[in-house]
Amino acid sequence: QVKTRLNGLVAQGHDVTKIDVRTAGGTWGAVPEWYRQRFLKGIYCALNEGPGPLDPEHELRIKNYELNDLIAQNETAACRCVGLWVETRPDWVDAEELRKLRSYGVTGIELGVQTTDDAVNAFNKRGHGLRESAEATRLCRDIGLKICHHLMPNLPTATKASDLQSGRDLFEREDLRPDYLKIYPTMVTPFSDLEKMLQKDPSIHTPYTDEELIEIIAELKRGVPEYCRIIRIIRDIPAESIILG
């Protein structure tokens, strides 16, 4: 993936001497340690090799080198990793996990806060609430990570009022205030628990109309301070993979 992206950027005339890597999706803390090491070694190996064909010894380097060695090599490589992001859930963040992330070279973290309404979090089986989101944010900030919060309007049982309040909470509360923000309106996808919940009781979720969603997103954006960068609004999911939303 990294090699392909590097080659694509070079083909488009971009400078690839500094690279920001984002591993998007999933709960990073739930990934087995052996796979984390393998995955991250692959990233650093590709950056250390730079653009061009995959080196025949790529797999051998991943097998024989320690992650710390590859990170050290990258400090003087042609394509230096200047940012490395992972995603996780607030309830998976603790001091031990953050020490691991720093040892991997991670510089930023995305937290699936989704909503500050604990009743909505509980109904949607998020496994965390506002307290966990605030504590995870504090721990990440104390260890020097950049922080991105995910906000998910239109979750089952949420209302326009609660969605807008979540947006206000993110920046009015001193224990939140992310550096970056992603706004992910709820989309019901095949094989998800939400799909099963809706099959049992369709009344639990009514998607916003386009007009309602635009109004809510516009209002959320008004409350975002200048220091916070909005990375994404609405996920890039193919229409055929969306049941509702």
Secondary structure, DSSP 8 states (H G I E B T S, - for coil): -HHHHHHHHHHTT---SEEEEEE-SS-GGGS-HHHHHHHHHHHHHHHHH-SSS--TTHHHHHHHS-HHHHHHHHTTSSSEEEEEEEEE-GGG--HHHHHHHHHHT--EEEEEEE-S-HHHHHHTT-S--HHHHHHHHHHHHHTT-EEEEEE-TT-TT--HHHHHHHHHHHHHSTT---SEEEE----B-TTSHHHHHHHH-GGG-----HHHHHHHHHHHHHT--TTSEEEEES----GGG-SB-
